Amino acid sequence: MSEMTFEQLCELFAYEPKRRPLDSREVAELLGVHPNTMEQYRFRGEGPRYFSPPGTRRVWYAELDVLRWLASGARHSTSEAA
């Protein structure tokens, strides 16, 4: 599904693009998880790619990265390997 365009991914997930980087709280809301879960994903090296500018504690996510990560979980059967 990574070959899908940004517009196709937005349509697939009924996502209204903000056209700017998202913070952890916004991504957690989009994914339907607790904001602390995003911190755990980063700690374990899971979840969507993120950016943290040097010298800051801020964390940002690109909308496309979040939607592609979400789409990467697509399966056709419960017997498919994750």
C-alpha angles and dihedrals in degrees: 000000000000089000090067116109122245089253092052091049091050090052093046092055097032088240122163105213119233092196093221138081115287126224124226094264092054093048091048089052092049092050094042095238135121114269089242088061089066089056090050091050090054092046092052095040093246131120130046123333113270139191128224114183113227114267094021137092092214120119123202134184129202111233091228092054092051094048092046091050090050091049091048088072092065114129135176096206139017087239092064116106114252 
